[in-house]
């Protein structure tokens, strides 16, 4: 039986151009008016190709700065690719401390905006609204702008939207490492429930037990390159060796 594609990436890459401003005092700035800050090129992702199939849980491994979060943001549509193209077959949701939510909007407004982006109709969002708020444990903060929320509160809200609104493809960036212990246990219970069945999940984590337990394939990244994409155990071994 032929597997259906969820994500197809071909020759994708991403480079950032960052200004190095060494003129950090007024005096320096005045005497260097005609000497603009240098621009540094950071090759965050080197060209790579891969396929992810519907229903897979893919682990994404690598040390900090290797390009994992940049790759996830490319796949989720937060960043555009510099080269190549990405084909996405289904709705997507990025879960990373509220990335994709507006911190100038209230929890209520973010629920409606985020669920609408996932293709839900207003009446359907109305039906699950209370469930989202209750799961996130934010009953007393529904009409508070999320810029006043702690990172844990934002994470709970984002995860609750993901659980109840449900995208076809989920990008979970260190979701088991945010919030308090109670929330982490709740996240794990949901992840292990039938809710995750049939979903495509890209899971970023530094916890090898989590990757080993949930991922049927895994990718190991280093210095912006996709070094390996295949058996979970081999990807873990490469990651462990890189951290030795």
Sine and cosine of phi, psi and omega as CSV:
sin_phi,cos_phi,sin_psi,cos_psi,sin_omega,cos_omega
0.00,0.00,0.79,-0.62,-0.06,-1.00
-0.97,0.26,0.74,-0.68,0.02,-1.00
-0.98,0.21,0.61,-0.79,0.03,-1.00
-1.00,0.04,0.67,-0.74,0.02,-1.00
-0.96,0.28,0.64,-0.77,0.16,-0.99
-0.96,-0.28,-0.67,0.74,0.01,-1.00
-0.66,-0.75,0.73,-0.69,0.10,-0.99
-0.79,-0.61,0.87,-0.50,-0.01,-1.00
-0.89,-0.46,0.74,-0.67,-0.01,-1.00
-0.73,-0.69,0.88,-0.48,0.09,-1.00
0.81,0.59,0.61,0.79,-0.03,-1.00
-0.99,0.12,0.58,-0.82,0.05,-1.00
-0.45,-0.89,0.29,-0.96,0.02,-1.00
-0.50,-0.87,0.79,-0.61,0.05,-1.00
-0.82,-0.57,0.71,-0.70,0.05,-1.00
-0.96,-0.28,0.60,-0.80,0.06,-1.00
-0.93,-0.37,0.92,-0.40,-0.12,-0.99
-0.91,-0.41,0.73,-0.69,0.06,-1.00
-0.98,0.17,0.76,-0.64,0.08,-1.00
-0.98,-0.18,0.99,-0.13,-0.07,-1.00
-1.00,-0.05,0.99,-0.16,0.01,-1.00
-1.00,0.05,-0.12,0.99,-0.02,-1.00
-1.00,0.08,0.97,0.25,-0.15,-0.99
-1.00,-0.09,0.19,0.98,0.12,-0.99
-0.74,-0.67,0.33,-0.94,0.01,-1.00
-0.86,0.51,-0.65,0.76,0.00,-1.00
-0.87,0.50,-0.74,0.68,0.01,-1.00
-0.86,0.50,-0.67,0.74,-0.03,-1.00
-0.91,0.42,-0.66,0.75,-0.01,-1.00
-0.90,0.43,-0.65,0.76,-0.05,-1.00
-1.00,0.06,0.02,1.00,0.02,-1.00
-0.77,-0.64,0.57,0.82,-0.01,-1.00
-0.86,0.50,-0.56,0.83,-0.05,-1.00
-0.97,-0.23,0.28,0.96,0.04,-1.00
-0.82,-0.57,0.99,0.16,-0.11,-0.99
-0.90,0.43,0.39,-0.92,0.01,-1.00
-0.85,0.53,0.58,-0.82,0.04,-1.00
-0.95,0.32,0.53,-0.85,0.06,-1.00
-0.96,-0.28,0.76,-0.65,-0.04,-1.00
-0.95,-0.31,0.72,-0.70,0.01,-1.00
-0.99,-0.12,0.84,-0.54,0.01,-1.00
-0.91,-0.41,0.92,-0.39,0.00,-1.00
-0.99,0.11,1.00,0.04,-0.11,-0.99
-0.94,0.34,-0.64,0.77,0.02,-1.00
-0.71,-0.70,0.84,-0.54,0.08,-1.00
-1.00,0.03,0.38,-0.92,-0.14,-0.99
-0.79,0.61,0.72,-0.70,-0.02,-1.00
-0.52,-0.86,0.40,-0.92,0.03,-1.00
-0.75,-0.66,0.63,-0.77,0.12,-0.99
-0.21,-0.98,0.31,-0.95,0.08,-1.00
-0.83,-0.55,0.64,-0.77,0.12,-0.99
-0.82,-0.57,0.72,-0.69,-0.10,-0.99
-0.98,-0.21,0.41,-0.91,-0.02,-1.00
-0.87,0.50,0.71,-0.71,0.02,-1.00
1.00,0.03,-0.08,1.00,0.01,-1.00
-0.99,0.17,0.47,-0.88,0.21,-0.98
-0.91,-0.41,0.92,-0.40,-0.10,-1.00
-0.95,-0.30,0.81,-0.59,0.09,-1.00
-1.00,0.04,0.62,-0.78,0.02,-1.00
-0.86,-0.52,0.92,-0.38,-0.11,-0.99
-0.90,-0.44,0.45,-0.89,0.06,-1.00
0.42,-0.91,0.40,-0.92,0.00,-1.00
-0.94,0.34,0.30,-0.95,0.04,-1.00
-0.83,0.56,0.72,-0.69,0.01,-1.00
1.00,0.00,0.05,1.00,-0.05,-1.00
-0.99,0.16,-0.25,0.97,0.03,-1.00
0.91,-0.41,0.09,1.00,-0.05,-1.00
-0.86,0.51,-0.80,0.60,-0.06,-1.00
-0.91,0.41,-0.57,0.82,0.07,-1.00
-0.89,0.45,-0.69,0.73,0.02,-1.00
-0.88,0.48,-0.71,0.70,0.00,-1.00
-0.87,0.49,-0.66,0.75,-0.01,-1.00
-0.93,0.36,-0.55,0.83,0.10,-1.00
-0.90,0.44,-0.75,0.67,-0.04,-1.00
-0.91,0.42,-0.56,0.83,-0.02,-1.00
-0.99,0.13,-0.09,1.00,0.03,-1.00
1.00,0.07,0.17,0.99,0.03,-1.00
-0.95,0.30,-0.68,0.74,0.07,-1.00
-0.94,-0.34,0.54,-0.84,0.16,-0.99
-0.99,0.11,0.45,-0.89,0.08,-1.00
-0.97,0.24,0.54,-0.84,0.14,-0.99
-0.99,0.15,-0.61,0.79,0.05,-1.00
-0.70,-0.71,0.31,-0.95,0.10,-0.99
0.97,0.23,-0.20,-0.98,-0.02,-1.00
-0.50,-0.87,0.42,-0.91,0.01,-1.00
-0.82,-0.57,0.79,-0.61,0.10,-0.99
-0.95,-0.30,0.82,-0.57,-0.01,-1.00
-0.92,-0.39,0.79,-0.62,-0.01,-1.00
-0.92,-0.39,1.00,0.10,-0.03,-1.00
0.70,-0.71,0.12,-0.99,0.04,-1.00
-0.99,0.13,0.51,-0.86,-0.07,-1.00
-0.82,-0.58,0.44,-0.90,0.09,-1.00
-0.56,-0.83,0.80,-0.60,0.03,-1.00
-0.99,-0.13,0.84,-0.54,0.03,-1.00
-0.95,-0.31,0.98,-0.18,0.04,-1.00
-0.44,-0.90,1.00,0.08,0.02,-1.00
0.76,0.65,0.65,0.76,0.11,-0.99
0.99,0.13,0.26,0.97,0.11,-0.99
-0.86,0.52,0.74,-0.68,-0.04,-1.00
0.99,-0.16,-0.25,0.97,0.08,-1.00
-0.99,-0.17,0.53,-0.85,0.01,-1.00
-1.00,0.02,0.83,-0.55,-0.01,-1.00
-0.97,0.23,-0.12,0.99,0.07,-1.00
-1.00,-0.01,-0.13,0.99,0.01,-1.00
-0.98,-0.21,0.34,-0.94,0.05,-1.00
-0.98,0.21,0.16,-0.99,0.06,-1.00
-0.86,0.51,-0.69,0.72,0.01,-1.00
-0.84,0.54,-0.76,0.65,-0.04,-1.00
-0.90,0.43,-0.64,0.77,0.01,-1.00
-0.91,0.42,-0.59,0.81,0.04,-1.00
-0.87,0.49,-0.74,0.67,-0.03,-1.00
-0.93,0.37,-0.64,0.76,0.01,-1.00
-0.92,0.40,-0.77,0.64,-0.05,-1.00
-0.89,0.45,-0.69,0.73,0.00,-1.00
-0.93,0.37,-0.56,0.83,0.05,-1.00
-0.91,0.41,-0.64,0.77,0.05,-1.00
-0.87,0.50,-0.53,0.85,0.03,-1.00
-0.98,0.20,0.01,1.00,0.08,-1.00
0.99,-0.11,0.12,0.99,0.00,-1.00
-0.98,0.18,0.56,-0.83,0.08,-1.00
-1.00,0.10,0.41,-0.91,-0.06,-1.00
-0.82,0.57,-0.69,0.72,-0.03,-1.00
-0.91,0.42,-0.52,0.85,0.04,-1.00
-0.96,0.30,-0.59,0.81,0.06,-1.00
-0.92,0.40,-0.64,0.77,0.06,-1.00
-0.82,0.58,-0.66,0.76,-0.07,-1.00
-0.93,0.37,-0.48,0.88,-0.04,-1.00
-0.95,-0.31,0.01,1.00,-0.09,-1.00
-0.83,0.55,-0.79,0.62,-0.04,-1.00
-0.89,0.46,-0.58,0.81,0.00,-1.00
-0.91,0.41,-0.65,0.76,0.03,-1.00
-0.89,0.46,-0.75,0.67,-0.03,-1.00
-0.90,0.44,-0.68,0.73,-0.03,-1.00
-0.91,0.42,-0.70,0.71,0.01,-1.00
-0.88,0.48,-0.63,0.78,-0.01,-1.00
-0.98,0.21,-0.16,0.99,-0.01,-1.00
0.86,0.51,0.72,0.70,-0.06,-1.00
-0.83,-0.56,0.51,0.86,-0.05,-1.00
-0.83,0.56,-0.55,0.84,-0.05,-1.00
-1.00,0.01,0.03,1.00,-0.10,-0.99
-0.76,-0.65,0.35,0.94,-0.08,-1.00
-0.85,0.53,-0.63,0.78,-0.08,-1.00
-0.96,-0.29,0.44,0.90,0.09,-1.00
-0.98,-0.18,0.69,-0.73,0.06,-1.00
-0.89,0.45,0.67,-0.74,-0.11,-0.99
-0.96,0.27,-0.10,1.00,0.10,-1.00
-0.91,0.41,-0.31,0.95,0.03,-1.00
-1.00,-0.06,-0.02,1.00,0.00,-1.00
-0.98,0.18,0.46,-0.89,0.20,-0.98
-0.96,0.28,0.25,-0.97,0.02,-1.00
-0.87,0.49,-0.57,0.82,0.01,-1.00
-0.91,0.41,-0.63,0.78,0.03,-1.00
-0.91,0.40,-0.66,0.75,0.03,-1.00
-0.90,0.44,-0.66,0.75,0.01,-1.00
-0.88,0.47,-0.67,0.74,0.01,-1.00
-0.88,0.47,-0.67,0.74,0.00,-1.00
-0.90,0.44,-0.74,0.67,-0.01,-1.00
-0.88,0.47,-0.67,0.74,-0.01,-1.00
-0.92,0.38,-0.62,0.78,0.00,-1.00
-0.91,0.42,-0.65,0.76,0.07,-1.00
-0.88,0.47,-0.69,0.72,0.00,-1.00
-0.88,0.48,-0.69,0.72,-0.04,-1.00
-0.91,0.41,-0.71,0.70,-0.15,-0.99
-1.00,-0.03,-0.51,0.86,0.02,-1.00
-1.00,0.03,-0.58,0.82,0.18,-0.98
0.91,0.41,0.99,-0.13,0.15,-0.99
-1.00,0.07,0.34,-0.94,0.06,-1.00
-0.94,0.33,-0.61,0.79,-0.06,-1.00
-0.85,-0.53,0.85,-0.53,-0.07,-1.00
-0.91,-0.41,0.75,-0.66,0.10,-0.99
-0.96,-0.29,0.94,-0.33,-0.06,-1.00
-0.94,-0.34,0.97,-0.25,-0.08,-1.00
-0.99,-0.16,0.98,-0.19,0.01,-1.00
0.81,0.58,0.64,0.77,-0.06,-1.00
-0.92,0.40,-0.46,0.89,-0.02,-1.00
-1.00,0.08,0.06,1.00,-0.03,-1.00
-0.93,-0.36,0.10,1.00,-0.03,-1.00
-0.90,-0.43,0.31,-0.95,0.00,-1.00
0.97,0.23,-0.02,-1.00,0.00,-1.00
-1.00,0.09,0.05,-1.00,-0.07,-1.00
-0.87,0.49,-0.63,0.78,-0.01,-1.00
-0.88,0.47,-0.69,0.72,0.01,-1.00
-0.92,0.40,-0.67,0.75,0.02,-1.00
-0.86,0.50,-0.67,0.74,0.02,-1.00
-0.90,0.44,-0.63,0.78,0.03,-1.00
-0.91,0.42,-0.68,0.73,0.01,-1.00
-0.87,0.49,-0.67,0.74,0.00,-1.00
-0.91,0.41,-0.67,0.75,0.01,-1.00
-0.88,0.48,-0.67,0.74,0.01,-1.00
-0.92,0.40,-0.66,0.75,-0.02,-1.00
-0.89,0.45,-0.52,0.85,-0.03,-1.00
-1.00,0.02,-0.11,0.99,-0.03,-1.00
-0.99,0.11,0.04,-1.00,-0.02,-1.00
-0.93,0.38,-0.21,0.98,0.02,-1.00
-0.83,0.56,-0.59,0.81,-0.08,-1.00
-0.98,0.18,-0.25,0.97,-0.04,-1.00
-0.88,0.48,0.77,-0.64,0.03,-1.00
1.00,0.07,-0.23,0.97,0.04,-1.00
-0.99,0.14,0.46,-0.89,0.14,-0.99
-0.99,-0.17,0.81,-0.58,-0.10,-0.99
-0.81,-0.58,0.76,-0.64,0.16,-0.99
-0.94,-0.35,0.92,-0.40,-0.17,-0.99
-0.93,-0.37,0.91,-0.42,0.07,-1.00
-1.00,-0.10,0.84,-0.54,-0.01,-1.00
-0.37,-0.93,0.53,-0.85,0.12,-0.99
-0.99,-0.13,0.04,1.00,-0.01,-1.00
-0.99,-0.12,0.95,-0.31,-0.10,-0.99
-0.91,0.42,-0.53,0.85,0.02,-1.00
-0.88,0.47,-0.62,0.78,0.01,-1.00
-0.92,0.40,-0.72,0.69,0.00,-1.00
-0.88,0.47,-0.72,0.70,-0.03,-1.00
-0.88,0.48,-0.64,0.77,-0.11,-0.99
-0.96,0.28,-0.63,0.78,-0.17,-0.98
-0.95,-0.30,-0.38,0.92,-0.19,-0.98
-0.99,-0.13,0.78,-0.63,0.04,-1.00
-1.00,0.06,-0.34,0.94,0.17,-0.99
-0.62,-0.78,0.34,-0.94,0.00,-1.00
-0.54,-0.84,0.43,-0.90,0.02,-1.00
-0.88,-0.48,0.63,-0.78,0.08,-1.00
-0.91,-0.42,0.80,-0.60,-0.02,-1.00
-0.89,-0.45,0.53,-0.85,0.05,-1.00
-0.48,-0.88,0.78,-0.63,0.05,-1.00
0.78,0.62,0.65,0.76,0.05,-1.00
0.99,0.13,-0.01,1.00,-0.02,-1.00
-0.95,-0.30,0.55,-0.84,0.12,-0.99
-1.00,0.04,0.99,-0.14,-0.10,-0.99
-0.97,0.26,-0.66,0.76,-0.06,-1.00
-0.48,-0.88,0.62,-0.78,0.07,-1.00
-0.59,-0.81,0.95,-0.31,-0.06,-1.00
0.03,-1.00,-0.79,-0.62,-0.05,-1.00
-0.86,0.50,0.72,-0.69,-0.05,-1.00
-0.85,0.53,-0.71,0.70,-0.07,-1.00
-0.88,0.47,-0.65,0.76,0.00,-1.00
-0.92,0.39,-0.63,0.77,0.03,-1.00
-0.89,0.46,-0.65,0.76,0.03,-1.00
-0.89,0.45,-0.68,0.73,0.01,-1.00
-0.88,0.48,-0.66,0.75,0.03,-1.00
-0.90,0.43,-0.63,0.77,0.02,-1.00
-0.91,0.41,-0.70,0.71,0.01,-1.00
-0.88,0.47,-0.69,0.73,0.02,-1.00
-0.88,0.48,-0.62,0.78,-0.02,-1.00
-0.93,0.36,-0.37,0.93,-0.01,-1.00
-0.98,-0.19,0.04,1.00,-0.04,-1.00
-0.95,0.31,0.00,0.00,0.00,0.00
